[in-house]
Amino acid sequence: MSTHSRREWLRRILALPAGAWMKRLHAYAEPHKGKVKITNIKAMQIANIAGNCLIKIETDAGLVGYGEAGATGPMARARIETMKRFLIGKDPLQIELHFHEMTSLMHTYMAHIPTISGIDIALWDLAGKITGQPVNVLMGGPFRPAIRMYSHGPGQAMLDAVKAKEWAATIRQMPEKFTSFKIGIDPIIGAPSARYTVTLDNDQLRRVGRAFRNAREAVGEDIDIAVHCHNELDAPSSIQVAKVVEPMNPLFLEDPLPVAYSEAWMSLKRSTRVLILTGEKLELLRGFKPFLDNQAADIVHPDLAFAGGFTGTRKIADYAQLTRTPLALHNVGSLVLCYASAHFGSAIHNFYRSESALGRPARHVEKMSATTPPEVKDGHLTVPTVAGLGFEPNNDYLRSQLMPGEPFW
């Protein structure tokens, strides 16, 4: 490329409007068009990443892209076989085309969005490596060099004021210095996690109130606490939980009602001043649109490994931006999903914060890196500035964490 044409190419990139985020990818990809072909797509499930699996896309140039799918290894491999006809031998930079062909699949089976999500993340990682750019730059950013994260607290312990204070002392010593924690209600109400439960009785509601009072008194006002549900409550119970926790000024109430939109979400929203957050199991814009159109959620909360990867989740973020609705990210998977969330959160204007599996005692996520582990300071994760996602796998560690019967790539 001549000096003049390179300057013109760079000028076009810098002149792109902020909303035309795909044009940034097109501009960077133009000199590399058609030079790299996809040769294989693989899936591998490892332990303790919320049932997800890792995706690997190989190319004839020796470059590899990594993603994470919200599916088990066997499930993802079965769906990958269906989609290989769209991808093998194709240019990985044609991300819009690939996304359309994968997500519009209807026969013999409808498109499996969690598997497609992992493939899409891997395609963006490849695009970064091919063009020499970080993913957040290809997506039009960055708006910020680091993303705010929140962590988790133990629900059962909050029922005991002494244990709550011990937990508060522990989190203040964490090197990551998280300032936001969500606490699950399942152990507090004595219900199995993520299972639809019967209407809560007064004793269960009193337990919820006591647990969150203890948590607030233990951490003071400089630490934010949120109420974490798993879509297990009915409408009356959701309204009552919001009522008993409201005096503790929680950061948000997450996923109290069944996943899909219904009028129950509007009933809850009208009944409380607590911010309502939902979305970790919703797919594509179609899943979020009724919540946004009806203003039934204050914060939308997609998971890149479920909602459509970078491409699908960016459509959600842009639609949410129309009503100035903030977008948080569900993120309890591997380091791949962690870095993907960092790039995505950096690249959108209406980013709120990301969940974090970093900082746990076993340092499971951190050990997945073959290079410098992820850096969290003052509750913020620094976004990698190398090409692609910035994920370099520690294969020895990943091999040691394989689920039974799983192949190593």
C-alpha positions as CSV (number, residue, x, y, z in Angstrom):
1,M,0.0,0.0,0.0
2,S,1.4,3.4,-1.0
3,T,2.0,6.2,1.6
4,H,-0.8,8.2,0.1
5,S,-3.4,5.4,0.0
6,R,-2.4,4.4,3.6
7,R,-3.0,8.0,4.8
8,E,-6.3,8.0,3.0
9,W,-7.3,4.7,4.6
10,L,-6.4,6.0,8.1
11,R,-8.3,9.3,7.4
12,R,-11.4,7.3,6.5
13,I,-11.1,5.3,9.8
14,L,-10.8,8.4,11.9
15,A,-13.7,10.1,10.2
16,L,-16.1,7.3,10.9
17,P,-19.2,8.3,13.0
18,A,-19.3,6.7,16.4
19,G,-22.6,4.9,15.6
20,A,-21.1,3.2,12.5
21,W,-19.1,0.7,14.5
22,M,-19.0,-2.1,11.8
23,K,-17.4,0.4,9.4
24,R,-14.3,0.5,11.6
25,L,-13.9,-3.2,11.2
26,H,-14.4,-3.0,7.4
27,A,-11.8,-0.3,7.1
28,Y,-9.1,-2.2,9.0
29,A,-10.1,-5.5,7.3
30,E,-9.9,-4.2,3.7
31,P,-6.2,-4.8,3.1
32,H,-6.5,-8.3,4.4
33,K,-9.7,-9.3,2.6
34,G,-9.6,-12.9,1.3
35,K,-6.1,-13.7,2.5
36,V,-7.1,-16.0,5.4
37,K,-9.5,-19.0,5.4
38,I,-11.1,-20.9,8.2
39,T,-10.0,-24.5,8.3
40,N,-11.6,-25.9,11.5
41,I,-13.8,-25.1,14.5
42,K,-13.4,-26.9,17.8
43,A,-15.1,-26.9,21.2
44,M,-13.6,-27.9,24.6
45,Q,-15.3,-27.9,28.0
46,I,-13.3,-27.2,31.2
47,A,-14.4,-27.2,34.8
48,N,-15.8,-24.3,36.8
49,I,-16.8,-22.0,34.0
50,A,-20.6,-22.1,34.6
51,G,-21.1,-25.0,32.2
52,N,-19.7,-23.1,29.2
53,C,-17.1,-24.4,26.8
54,L,-14.2,-22.8,24.9
55,I,-14.3,-22.4,21.1
56,K,-11.3,-22.4,18.9
57,I,-11.2,-21.4,15.2
58,E,-8.2,-22.4,13.2
59,T,-7.0,-20.9,9.9
60,D,-4.7,-21.6,7.0
61,A,-2.5,-18.7,8.1
62,G,-1.7,-20.4,11.5
63,L,-3.8,-17.7,13.3
64,V,-6.2,-19.0,15.9
65,G,-9.3,-17.3,17.4
66,Y,-10.7,-18.1,20.8
67,G,-14.3,-17.7,22.0
68,E,-16.6,-19.0,24.7
69,A,-20.1,-20.6,24.2
70,G,-22.9,-20.9,26.7
71,A,-23.1,-24.6,26.1
72,T,-21.4,-27.8,27.1
73,G,-18.7,-29.2,24.9
74,P,-20.8,-32.0,23.4
75,M,-23.7,-29.7,22.7
76,A,-21.5,-27.1,21.0
77,R,-19.6,-29.7,18.9
78,A,-23.0,-31.1,17.6
79,R,-24.1,-27.6,16.6
80,I,-20.7,-26.7,15.1
81,E,-21.1,-29.6,12.7
82,T,-24.3,-28.0,11.4
83,M,-22.6,-24.6,10.9
84,K,-19.3,-25.7,9.4
85,R,-20.9,-25.4,5.9
86,F,-21.2,-21.7,6.4
87,L,-17.7,-21.2,7.7
88,I,-15.0,-23.7,6.5
89,G,-13.0,-22.3,3.7
90,K,-14.5,-18.8,4.3
91,D,-12.8,-15.5,5.2
92,P,-13.1,-15.0,9.0
93,L,-13.3,-11.2,8.4
94,Q,-16.8,-11.5,6.9
95,I,-18.3,-11.4,10.4
96,E,-21.6,-9.8,9.4
97,L,-22.3,-12.4,6.8
98,H,-21.4,-15.3,9.0
99,F,-23.5,-13.9,11.8
100,H,-26.5,-13.6,9.5
101,E,-26.2,-17.1,8.1
102,M,-25.7,-18.7,11.4
103,T,-28.5,-16.9,13.3
104,S,-31.1,-17.2,10.5
105,L,-30.8,-21.0,10.4
106,M,-34.2,-22.6,11.0
107,H,-34.2,-26.1,9.5
108,T,-33.6,-28.9,10.4
109,Y,-32.9,-27.2,13.7
110,M,-33.2,-23.6,14.7
111,A,-30.0,-21.6,15.3
112,H,-28.4,-22.3,18.7
113,I,-27.5,-18.8,19.8
114,P,-25.1,-19.8,22.7
115,T,-22.9,-21.8,20.3
116,I,-23.0,-19.0,17.7
117,S,-22.0,-16.6,20.4
118,G,-18.8,-18.5,21.0
119,I,-18.0,-18.6,17.3
120,D,-18.7,-14.9,16.9
121,I,-16.3,-14.0,19.8
122,A,-13.6,-16.2,18.2
123,L,-14.2,-14.5,14.8
124,W,-13.6,-11.1,16.4
125,D,-10.5,-12.4,18.1
126,L,-9.3,-13.6,14.7
127,A,-10.2,-10.2,13.1
128,G,-8.0,-8.5,15.7
129,K,-5.1,-10.8,15.1
130,I,-5.4,-10.5,11.3
131,T,-5.5,-6.7,11.4
132,G,-3.2,-6.2,14.4
133,Q,-5.8,-4.4,16.4
134,P,-7.5,-5.0,19.8
135,V,-11.1,-6.0,19.5
136,N,-12.4,-2.8,21.2
137,V,-10.6,-0.7,18.6
138,L,-12.3,-2.7,15.8
139,M,-15.6,-2.1,17.5
140,G,-15.2,1.7,17.4
141,G,-13.8,2.3,20.9
142,P,-12.4,2.6,23.3
143,F,-14.5,4.8,25.5
144,R,-12.5,3.7,28.6
145,P,-9.2,1.9,29.2
146,A,-10.6,-0.3,32.0
147,I,-14.0,-1.6,33.0
148,R,-15.7,-1.5,36.4
149,M,-16.5,-4.9,37.8
150,Y,-18.5,-6.3,40.6
151,S,-18.0,-9.5,42.6
152,H,-20.0,-11.9,44.9
153,G,-20.8,-12.3,48.5
154,P,-22.0,-15.4,50.5
155,G,-25.8,-15.4,51.1
156,Q,-26.0,-17.8,54.0
157,A,-23.4,-16.0,56.0
158,M,-25.3,-12.8,55.9
159,L,-27.9,-14.2,58.2
160,D,-25.3,-14.0,61.0
161,A,-24.3,-10.5,61.9
162,V,-20.8,-11.6,63.1
163,K,-20.1,-13.6,59.9
164,A,-21.3,-10.7,57.8
165,K,-18.7,-8.4,59.6
166,E,-16.0,-11.1,59.1
167,W,-16.8,-11.2,55.4
168,A,-16.7,-7.4,55.2
169,A,-13.3,-7.3,56.7
170,T,-12.1,-10.0,54.2
171,I,-13.2,-8.2,51.1
172,R,-11.5,-5.0,52.2
173,Q,-8.2,-6.9,52.1
174,M,-8.7,-8.2,48.6
175,P,-6.0,-6.8,46.3
176,E,-8.7,-6.2,43.6
177,K,-10.5,-3.7,45.8
178,F,-13.9,-4.4,44.5
179,T,-16.5,-1.9,45.7
180,S,-19.6,-3.8,44.5
181,F,-20.9,-7.3,45.5
182,K,-24.0,-9.2,44.8
183,I,-25.5,-11.6,47.3
184,G,-27.7,-14.5,46.4
185,I,-31.0,-15.1,48.1
186,D,-31.4,-18.8,47.4
187,P,-29.6,-20.0,50.5
188,I,-31.2,-17.2,52.5
189,I,-34.8,-18.4,51.7
190,G,-33.7,-22.1,51.8
191,A,-34.5,-22.7,48.1
192,P,-32.5,-24.6,45.5
193,S,-30.6,-22.3,43.2
194,A,-32.3,-21.4,39.8
195,R,-35.4,-23.5,40.6
196,Y,-38.9,-22.0,40.5
197,T,-40.0,-21.9,44.1
198,V,-43.4,-21.4,45.7
199,T,-44.6,-18.1,47.0
200,L,-42.4,-16.9,49.8
201,D,-43.8,-16.9,53.3
202,N,-43.3,-14.2,55.9
203,D,-40.5,-16.1,57.6
204,Q,-38.5,-16.3,54.4
205,L,-39.1,-12.6,53.7
206,R,-37.9,-11.7,57.2
207,R,-34.7,-13.8,56.6
208,V,-34.1,-11.8,53.4
209,G,-34.6,-8.5,55.2
210,R,-32.2,-9.6,58.1
211,A,-29.5,-10.8,55.7
212,F,-29.4,-7.6,53.7
213,R,-29.6,-5.4,56.9
214,N,-26.6,-7.4,58.2
215,A,-24.7,-6.9,54.9
216,R,-25.4,-3.2,54.8
217,E,-24.3,-2.7,58.4
218,A,-21.2,-4.8,57.9
219,V,-19.9,-3.0,54.8
220,G,-21.2,0.5,55.5
221,E,-22.1,3.0,52.7
222,D,-18.9,2.8,50.7
223,I,-19.5,-0.7,49.4
224,D,-22.5,-1.4,47.1
225,I,-24.5,-4.6,47.6
226,A,-27.0,-6.1,45.1
227,V,-29.7,-8.7,45.4
228,H,-29.0,-11.7,43.3
229,C,-31.8,-14.0,42.2
230,H,-31.9,-16.8,39.6
231,N,-35.4,-16.3,38.1
232,E,-36.9,-18.4,40.9
233,L,-39.6,-16.1,42.3
234,D,-43.2,-15.5,41.3
235,A,-44.6,-12.0,41.0
236,P,-45.9,-11.5,44.6
237,S,-42.6,-12.8,46.0
238,S,-40.6,-10.5,43.7
239,I,-42.5,-7.5,44.8
240,Q,-42.2,-8.4,48.5
241,V,-38.4,-9.0,48.2
242,A,-38.0,-5.6,46.6
243,K,-40.0,-4.1,49.5
244,V,-37.9,-5.6,52.3
245,V,-34.5,-4.8,50.7
246,E,-35.3,-1.3,49.6
247,P,-34.3,0.4,52.9
248,M,-30.8,-1.0,52.4
249,N,-30.4,0.9,49.1
250,P,-29.3,-2.1,47.0
251,L,-27.4,-1.5,43.8
252,F,-30.0,-3.6,41.9
253,L,-32.4,-6.5,42.1
254,E,-31.3,-9.1,39.6
255,D,-33.5,-11.7,37.8
256,P,-36.3,-12.3,40.3
257,L,-38.8,-13.4,37.7
258,P,-38.8,-16.1,35.0
259,V,-36.4,-15.3,32.1
260,A,-38.8,-14.3,29.3
261,Y,-40.7,-11.0,29.3
262,S,-44.2,-11.0,30.8
263,E,-46.5,-8.4,32.4
264,A,-45.2,-9.6,35.8
265,W,-42.0,-7.6,35.1
266,M,-44.0,-4.4,34.6
267,S,-45.9,-5.1,37.9
268,L,-42.6,-5.4,39.7
269,K,-41.1,-2.3,38.1
270,R,-44.1,-0.2,39.0
271,S,-44.0,-1.4,42.6
272,T,-40.4,-0.5,43.6
273,R,-37.7,2.2,43.5
274,V,-35.0,-0.5,43.5
275,L,-33.3,-0.8,40.1
276,I,-34.3,-3.9,38.2
277,L,-31.6,-5.8,36.2
278,T,-32.1,-8.8,33.9
279,G,-30.9,-10.6,30.8
280,E,-28.2,-13.1,31.4
281,K,-30.1,-15.9,29.6
282,L,-31.8,-13.8,27.0
283,E,-30.8,-14.2,23.4
284,L,-30.3,-11.5,20.7
285,L,-32.1,-8.2,20.5
286,R,-35.4,-10.1,20.2
287,G,-35.1,-11.2,23.9
288,F,-34.3,-7.8,25.2
289,K,-36.6,-5.7,23.0
290,P,-39.8,-6.1,25.1
291,F,-38.0,-5.2,28.3
292,L,-36.6,-2.0,26.6
293,D,-39.8,-1.1,24.8
294,N,-41.8,-1.3,27.9
295,Q,-39.2,0.1,30.3
296,A,-39.5,-3.0,32.4
297,A,-35.8,-3.1,33.3
298,D,-33.5,-0.3,34.5
299,I,-30.4,-2.1,33.4
300,V,-30.0,-4.9,30.8
301,H,-27.6,-7.6,31.6
302,P,-26.6,-9.8,28.6
303,D,-23.9,-12.5,28.6
304,L,-21.7,-12.4,25.5
305,A,-21.6,-16.2,25.6
306,F,-25.4,-16.5,25.4
307,A,-26.8,-13.3,23.8
308,G,-25.0,-13.4,20.4
309,G,-21.3,-12.7,21.0
310,F,-19.9,-9.3,20.1
311,T,-22.1,-8.8,17.1
312,G,-25.4,-9.8,18.6
313,T,-24.8,-8.0,21.9
314,R,-23.7,-4.8,20.2
315,K,-27.1,-4.6,18.6
316,I,-28.7,-4.9,22.1
317,A,-26.4,-2.2,23.4
318,D,-27.2,0.2,20.5
319,Y,-30.9,-0.4,20.9
320,A,-30.6,0.2,24.7
321,Q,-28.7,3.4,24.0
322,L,-31.8,4.9,22.3
323,T,-33.5,5.1,25.7
324,R,-30.3,5.7,27.6
325,T,-30.6,2.3,29.3
326,P,-27.3,1.1,30.8
327,L,-25.9,-2.3,29.9
328,A,-24.1,-4.6,32.3
329,L,-22.4,-7.9,31.5
330,H,-23.0,-11.3,33.1
331,N,-19.6,-12.9,33.2
332,V,-18.7,-15.9,35.3
333,G,-16.9,-18.0,32.6
334,S,-13.3,-18.4,31.6
335,L,-10.6,-15.8,31.0
336,V,-11.8,-15.8,27.3
337,L,-15.2,-14.4,28.4
338,C,-13.6,-12.1,30.9
339,Y,-11.4,-10.5,28.3
340,A,-14.3,-10.4,25.8
341,S,-16.4,-8.6,28.4
342,A,-13.5,-6.1,28.9
343,H,-13.3,-5.3,25.2
344,F,-17.1,-5.0,24.8
345,G,-17.5,-2.8,27.9
346,S,-14.7,-0.6,26.7
347,A,-16.2,-0.2,23.3
348,I,-19.8,1.0,24.1
349,H,-20.9,4.2,25.6
350,N,-23.7,3.0,27.8
351,F,-21.7,0.4,29.7
352,Y,-22.5,0.0,33.4
353,R,-20.3,-2.7,34.9
354,S,-19.3,-6.4,34.4
355,E,-19.7,-9.3,36.8
356,S,-16.3,-10.9,37.7
357,A,-15.0,-14.3,38.6
358,L,-11.6,-12.8,39.2
359,G,-10.2,-12.6,42.7
360,R,-11.6,-15.9,43.9
361,P,-9.3,-17.9,46.3
362,A,-8.3,-20.6,43.7
363,R,-7.5,-17.9,41.1
364,H,-9.0,-20.3,38.5
365,V,-9.6,-17.7,35.9
366,E,-6.2,-16.0,36.3
367,K,-4.4,-19.3,35.9
368,M,-5.7,-19.7,32.4
369,S,-3.3,-17.1,31.1
370,A,0.1,-18.1,29.7
371,T,1.3,-14.6,30.0
372,T,0.6,-11.7,32.4
373,P,-2.6,-12.5,34.3
374,P,-5.5,-10.0,34.2
375,E,-5.0,-6.9,36.1
376,V,-7.7,-5.5,38.4
377,K,-7.1,-2.3,40.4
378,D,-9.7,-0.5,42.5
379,G,-12.4,-2.8,41.1
380,H,-11.5,-2.1,37.4
381,L,-10.1,-4.6,34.9
382,T,-7.6,-3.1,32.5
383,V,-8.5,-3.9,28.9
384,P,-5.7,-5.7,27.0
385,T,-4.1,-3.5,24.3
386,V,-2.7,-6.3,22.1
387,A,-4.2,-7.6,18.9
388,G,-7.5,-9.5,19.3
389,L,-8.8,-10.4,22.8
390,G,-5.4,-10.7,24.4
391,F,-6.0,-14.3,25.5
392,E,-2.9,-16.5,25.4
393,P,-3.9,-19.9,26.8
394,N,-2.0,-21.7,29.5
395,N,-2.6,-25.1,27.8
396,D,-1.1,-27.1,30.7
397,Y,-3.6,-25.6,33.1
398,L,-6.5,-25.9,30.7
399,R,-5.6,-29.6,30.1
400,S,-5.6,-30.2,33.9
401,Q,-9.2,-28.7,34.0
402,L,-10.8,-30.8,31.3
403,M,-14.3,-32.1,32.0
404,P,-14.5,-36.0,32.0
405,G,-14.5,-37.3,28.5
406,E,-13.6,-34.0,26.8
407,P,-10.9,-33.9,24.1
408,F,-8.1,-31.4,24.4
409,W,-9.1,-29.4,21.4
